[in-house]
């Protein structure tokens, strides 16, 4: 929210969307996408690929590129396994997000 209002040129468009009633749809769709990716990652990783849960929660943090999720998973796991999972997927997730953002700009 801070960067949308202060740090980028998209602040006005973001504020306009929120004022026009698009906030619920915007926040709701973001929450649904995040939940589907998180639960899908945990389900496929743990059930099908048999990745240990500590490593998998670190991988989830890396996929979402969220250090706060990594800190939580480290606290829960009480081992360094989440660090391994995070380090294994974070670089690729970051590159994919950069490329996806560029593709969206080109397509729109």
PyMOL commands that set and color helices and strands:
alter all, ss='L'
color gray80, all
select helices_A, chain A and resi 2-7+11-19+23-48+53-63+67-77+81-107
alter helices_A, ss='H'
color red, helices_A
deselect
rebuild
show_as cartoon
